[in-house]
């Protein structure tokens, strides 16, 4: 009798196990234990699972959460945060039936794309002085830089290198030679001969004025008297010195 009871109990256990393994829910249903319950619609979650006497009870997702397909979930998914600290901004806002989509900020490009969204972006690199922007950065690619060739320059923001200014073609003289990062510096030509002439004339005028003043000074002192005697000796002494 004991063996019969054990056999019956084992059969019941095996029937439950195999009935669970063989359970296949229809489309629009989800499995919970050994039961198939109707799904909640997208934008909703399960409040309570179905029973023999009642169907599934559902609740709408709260703001900041979503479910994007019919489901048997007890919790809605949290919306993705498009974090500006990761170089992102909102491309498509989150709703109760769809997650948010993110895109790179202006001046950034995506380095971790996920489907139609982006998880992380990085700022476009800046070209150095002596380089030009050979390819603008996009939302999916970085900026490309190239070096300037000899005789040209760029401060790093140009889309092509510019030729150095030819000072002589402007009738100017070169003050500072151009580099790959800076232009030539030009200035007015200095006429050395004109400068020499001006200085010579000015010195001559100064000498003449000084001579005239000196002559007037000595004449007032009487060194040029026509009298003889002591004045004559004084004049001789003056010329001697």
GUBASE-424074 format. One record per residue (C-alpha): residue number from 1; residue in three letters; z, y, x. Coordinates in Angstrom, 2 decimals. Layout:
REM residues N
   resi   resn        c3        c2        c1
    NUM    Ala         Z         Y         X
...
REM end
This chain:
REM residues 241
   resi   resn        c3        c2        c1
      1    Unk      0.00      0.00      0.00
      2    Unk      0.84      2.33      2.84
      3    Unk     -2.48      1.55      4.50
      4    Unk     -4.31      2.35      1.26
      5    Unk     -2.64      5.75      1.00
      6    Unk     -3.52      6.56      4.61
      7    Unk     -7.12      5.57      4.00
      8    Unk     -7.39      7.78      0.91
      9    Unk     -5.82     10.75      2.72
     10    Unk     -8.23     10.33      5.62
     11    Unk    -11.17     10.24      3.23
     12    Unk    -10.04     13.47      1.56
     13    Unk     -9.67     15.20      4.93
     14    Unk    -13.09     14.04      6.09
     15    Unk    -14.70     15.16      2.82
     16    Unk    -13.27     18.64      3.21
     17    Unk    -14.40     18.86      6.83
     18    Unk    -17.92     17.71      6.12
     19    Unk    -18.20     19.79      2.97
     20    Unk    -17.36     22.87      5.05
     21    Unk    -19.87     21.95      7.73
     22    Unk    -22.58     21.43      5.19
     23    Unk    -21.94     24.71      3.31
     24    Unk    -25.02     26.95      3.26
     25    Unk    -24.82     30.30      1.48
     26    Unk    -27.83     31.89     -0.19
     27    Unk    -29.44     35.12      0.93
     28    Unk    -27.27     38.02     -0.23
     29    Unk    -24.08     36.00      0.28
     30    Unk    -21.61     35.56      3.12
     31    Unk    -19.33     32.66      3.90
     32    Unk    -15.57     33.01      3.84
     33    Unk    -13.76     29.71      4.37
     34    Unk    -15.47     27.16      2.16
     35    Unk    -16.69     29.79     -0.29
     36    Unk    -19.91     31.83     -0.53
     37    Unk    -19.28     35.38     -1.72
     38    Unk    -21.76     38.12     -2.72
     39    Unk    -22.41     40.71      0.00
     40    Unk    -21.35     44.34     -0.30
     41    Unk    -24.25     46.81     -0.15
     42    Unk    -25.05     48.83      2.97
     43    Unk    -22.67     51.78      3.18
     44    Unk    -19.83     49.64      1.81
     45    Unk    -17.26     47.14      3.07
     46    Unk    -15.27     44.30      1.54
     47    Unk    -12.03     45.29     -0.16
     48    Unk    -11.24     41.73     -1.29
     49    Unk    -13.20     38.51     -1.03
     50    Unk    -14.43     36.62     -4.04
     51    Unk    -12.48     33.82     -5.70
     52    Unk    -13.35     31.18     -8.26
     53    Unk    -12.49     33.70    -10.94
     54    Unk    -13.72     37.01     -9.43
     55    Unk    -16.58     38.41     -7.38
     56    Unk    -16.38     40.34     -4.10
     57    Unk    -14.69     43.75     -4.39
     58    Unk    -16.25     46.51     -2.24
     59    Unk    -15.32     50.03     -1.04
     60    Unk    -17.60     52.80      0.34
     61    Unk    -17.38     53.52      4.08
     62    Unk    -15.34     56.57      5.04
     63    Unk    -16.85     59.59      6.83
     64    Unk    -17.51     58.74     10.47
     65    Unk    -18.14     55.07      9.70
     66    Unk    -21.12     53.09      8.42
     67    Unk    -22.65     49.70      7.59
     68    Unk    -26.42     49.59      7.91
     69    Unk    -27.09     46.37      5.97
     70    Unk    -25.56     44.18      3.21
     71    Unk    -22.45     42.59      4.62
     72    Unk    -19.15     40.80      4.21
     73    Unk    -17.30     43.02      6.69
     74    Unk    -13.74     44.12      6.07
     75    Unk    -14.20     47.23      8.26
     76    Unk    -17.12     49.65      8.62
     77    Unk    -18.57     50.39     12.06
     78    Unk    -17.54     53.62     13.81
     79    Unk    -20.36     56.15     14.28
     80    Unk    -21.64     56.70     17.82
     81    Unk    -20.37     59.90     19.45
     82    Unk    -23.14     61.91     21.13
     83    Unk    -20.93     63.29     23.90
     84    Unk    -22.10     66.48     25.64
     85    Unk    -20.05     65.37     28.64
     86    Unk    -22.54     62.51     28.97
     87    Unk    -25.45     64.96     28.67
     88    Unk    -26.13     64.08     25.03
     89    Unk    -26.60     65.80     21.69
     90    Unk    -27.17     64.54     18.14
     91    Unk    -30.77     63.61     17.38
     92    Unk    -30.07     62.08     13.95
     93    Unk    -26.63     62.47     12.28
     94    Unk    -24.60     59.43     11.25
     95    Unk    -24.53     58.49      7.55
     96    Unk    -22.65     55.74      5.69
     97    Unk    -25.79     53.56      5.96
     98    Unk    -26.99     54.40      9.51
     99    Unk    -25.53     55.15     12.92
    100    Unk    -26.10     58.44     14.76
    101    Unk    -28.98     58.66     17.24
    102    Unk    -28.47     60.62     20.47
    103    Unk    -30.90     62.42     22.78
    104    Unk    -30.54     64.24     26.13
    105    Unk    -29.48     67.88     26.23
    106    Unk    -32.05     70.47     27.30
    107    Unk    -32.56     70.10     31.05
    108    Unk    -31.37     66.46     31.05
    109    Unk    -33.13     63.08     30.96
    110    Unk    -31.99     59.71     29.60
    111    Unk    -30.83     57.18     32.21
    112    Unk    -29.52     54.58     29.71
    113    Unk    -31.84     54.30     26.68
    114    Unk    -30.92     51.98     23.80
    115    Unk    -33.70     51.52     21.27
    116    Unk    -34.40     54.89     19.66
    117    Unk    -31.17     56.38     21.04
    118    Unk    -29.64     57.20     24.43
    119    Unk    -26.19     56.29     25.76
    120    Unk    -26.12     58.48     28.88
    121    Unk    -28.20     61.31     30.33
    122    Unk    -28.36     63.09     33.67
    123    Unk    -29.33     66.66     34.57
    124    Unk    -32.80     67.24     36.02
    125    Unk    -32.64     67.80     39.77
    126    Unk    -33.36     71.28     41.15
    127    Unk    -36.02     71.63     43.82
    128    Unk    -34.78     73.10     47.10
    129    Unk    -36.13     76.30     48.72
    130    Unk    -39.27     75.25     50.56
    131    Unk    -40.22     72.90     47.71
    132    Unk    -42.16     73.42     44.47
    133    Unk    -41.96     71.66     41.09
    134    Unk    -44.82     69.16     41.17
    135    Unk    -43.83     67.54     37.85
    136    Unk    -41.59     68.97     35.15
    137    Unk    -38.72     66.80     33.97
    138    Unk    -38.82     65.37     30.45
    139    Unk    -36.28     63.72     28.14
    140    Unk    -37.07     60.40     29.86
    141    Unk    -38.06     61.37     33.43
    142    Unk    -36.56     63.46     36.23
    143    Unk    -38.14     66.52     37.87
    144    Unk    -40.41     65.77     40.85
    145    Unk    -40.45     68.07     43.91
    146    Unk    -42.93     68.42     46.80
    147    Unk    -42.77     70.31     50.11
    148    Unk    -44.77     73.49     50.71
    149    Unk    -47.59     73.33     53.27
    150    Unk    -47.81     75.62     56.31
    151    Unk    -48.48     79.27     55.46
    152    Unk    -46.99     79.02     51.97
    153    Unk    -43.53     79.36     50.44
    154    Unk    -41.43     78.65     47.33
    155    Unk    -37.83     79.42     46.40
    156    Unk    -37.59     76.10     44.55
    157    Unk    -38.45     77.40     41.07
    158    Unk    -42.22     77.82     41.54
    159    Unk    -44.72     75.32     40.15
    160    Unk    -46.94     75.90     43.18
    161    Unk    -46.31     77.31     46.65
    162    Unk    -47.47     80.90     47.20
    163    Unk    -49.36     82.06     50.33
    164    Unk    -47.48     84.36     52.69
    165    Unk    -48.37     88.05     52.36
    166    Unk    -50.83     89.11     55.07
    167    Unk    -49.35     92.44     56.16
    168    Unk    -52.36     93.52     58.23
    169    Unk    -54.62     93.24     55.17
    170    Unk    -52.41     95.86     53.49
    171    Unk    -52.53     98.10     56.58
    172    Unk    -48.87     97.32     57.16
    173    Unk    -47.00     95.73     60.02
    174    Unk    -45.01     92.48     59.74
    175    Unk    -41.27     93.01     59.93
    176    Unk    -40.18     89.40     59.33
    177    Unk    -42.34     86.29     59.49
    178    Unk    -42.57     84.14     56.36
    179    Unk    -40.97     80.68     56.12
    180    Unk    -41.43     77.77     53.72
    181    Unk    -38.71     79.35     51.55
    182    Unk    -39.41     83.10     51.91
    183    Unk    -42.38     85.46     52.01
    184    Unk    -43.36     87.68     54.92
    185    Unk    -41.66     91.09     55.02
    186    Unk    -43.96     94.07     55.65
    187    Unk    -43.30     97.71     56.58
    188    Unk    -45.13    100.93     57.39
    189    Unk    -46.83    101.04     60.78
    190    Unk    -45.09    103.31     63.34
    191    Unk    -47.45    105.61     65.38
    192    Unk    -45.89    105.73     68.86
    193    Unk    -48.31    108.39     70.16
    194    Unk    -47.51    110.73     67.29
    195    Unk    -43.82    110.24     67.98
    196    Unk    -44.29    111.03     71.67
    197    Unk    -46.26    114.20     70.88
    198    Unk    -43.64    115.40     68.41
    199    Unk    -40.82    114.83     70.90
    200    Unk    -42.78    116.57     73.70
    201    Unk    -43.51    119.62     71.54
    202    Unk    -39.90    119.85     70.43
    203    Unk    -38.64    119.64     74.02
    204    Unk    -41.15    122.29     75.10
    205    Unk    -40.00    124.65     72.37
    206    Unk    -36.37    124.08     73.36
    207    Unk    -37.15    124.79     77.04
    208    Unk    -39.07    127.99     76.19
    209    Unk    -36.30    129.27     73.93
    210    Unk    -33.70    128.46     76.57
    211    Unk    -35.73    130.28     79.23
    212    Unk    -36.15    133.39     77.08
    213    Unk    -32.45    133.50     76.28
    214    Unk    -31.58    133.04     79.95
    215    Unk    -33.88    135.88     81.04
    216    Unk    -32.45    138.23     78.43
    217    Unk    -28.95    137.33     79.55
    218    Unk    -29.59    138.16     83.20
    219    Unk    -31.51    141.34     82.35
    220    Unk    -28.55    142.60     80.34
    221    Unk    -26.33    141.91     83.36
    222    Unk    -28.52    144.13     85.57
    223    Unk    -29.93    141.50     87.89
    224    Unk    -33.43    142.95     87.39
    225    Unk    -32.61    146.62     88.23
    226    Unk    -35.26    148.53     90.25
    227    Unk    -32.59    150.46     92.16
    228    Unk    -32.22    149.89     95.87
    229    Unk    -29.06    149.36     97.77
    230    Unk    -26.43    147.09     96.38
    231    Unk    -28.54    146.11     93.38
    232    Unk    -31.40    145.17     95.68
    233    Unk    -29.12    143.00     97.76
    234    Unk    -27.80    141.41     94.60
    235    Unk    -31.37    140.66     93.46
    236    Unk    -32.13    139.11     96.82
    237    Unk    -28.99    137.02     96.57
    238    Unk    -29.95    135.91     93.05
    239    Unk    -33.41    134.75     94.15
    240    Unk    -31.92    133.04     97.20
    241    Unk    -29.84    130.88     94.94
REM end
